[in-house]
Amino acid sequence: MDENFIEETFQLRTDYIPLCDLLKFCSITESGGEAKHFIAEGNVMVDGEVELRKTCKIRAGQIVSGLDFEIRVIAPSS
């Protein structure tokens, strides 16, 4: 696997996180604006399908991925 590949687990604090915020929090992009542009270019998949909605609600159990990253989203702790 590529040494630049980012594999991360993100624990939700609420029921969901908007896709653009997830990319920013996991340092896939440096800002929310960059995240929105990155998504609009078709660089992000949610559960294996290209996702173009910038604020798509990402919930526990979903996998967000791209060319050099994979983020597994887990439920908030009780």
C-alpha positions in Angstrom: 0.0 0.0 0.0 1.2 3.5 -0.8 2.9 5.2 2.2 0.8 8.4 1.5 -2.4 6.4 1.8 -4.5 7.7 4.8 -6.6 5.1 6.6 -8.6 6.4 9.5 -11.5 5.7 11.8 -13.7 8.7 12.7 -16.0 8.5 15.7 -19.1 10.6 15.4 -20.2 13.0 18.2 -23.7 13.2 16.9 -25.9 11.2 14.5 -24.1 12.3 11.4 -21.4 14.7 10.0 -21.6 16.5 6.6 -19.2 15.0 4.1 -17.3 18.3 3.6 -16.7 18.6 7.3 -15.5 15.0 7.6 -12.9 15.6 4.9 -11.7 18.7 6.7 -11.6 17.1 10.2 -9.7 14.1 8.9 -7.1 16.4 7.1 -8.0 15.1 3.7 -8.4 18.7 2.7 -7.2 21.8 4.5 -10.5 23.7 4.5 -14.2 23.3 4.0 -14.0 25.2 0.8 -11.3 22.9 -0.6 -13.4 19.9 0.6 -16.5 21.2 -1.4 -14.4 21.6 -4.5 -12.8 18.2 -4.1 -16.2 16.6 -3.7 -17.6 18.5 -6.7 -14.8 17.1 -8.9 -16.0 13.6 -8.2 -13.0 12.6 -6.1 -15.0 11.1 -3.2 -16.9 7.9 -2.8 -19.4 6.9 -0.1 -19.8 3.2 0.3 -18.3 2.6 -3.1 -20.4 5.1 -5.0 -19.3 8.6 -6.2 -20.9 11.2 -4.1 -21.3 14.8 -5.4 -23.4 16.2 -2.6 -21.1 18.3 -0.5 -23.2 18.2 2.7 -24.3 14.6 2.3 -25.0 13.2 5.8 -22.4 10.6 6.7 -23.6 8.2 9.4 -22.1 5.4 11.4 -21.1 2.3 9.4 -20.4 4.2 6.2 -17.0 4.2 4.4 -15.8 7.4 2.7 -12.9 6.9 0.3 -10.9 8.3 -2.5 -7.7 7.7 -4.5 -5.4 7.9 -1.4 -7.7 7.7 1.6 -10.3 5.6 3.4 -12.3 6.8 6.4 -14.5 4.4 8.4 -17.2 6.2 10.3 -18.3 4.7 13.7 -21.0 5.5 16.1 -20.6 8.0 19.0 -19.7 6.5 22.3 -22.5 6.3 24.8 
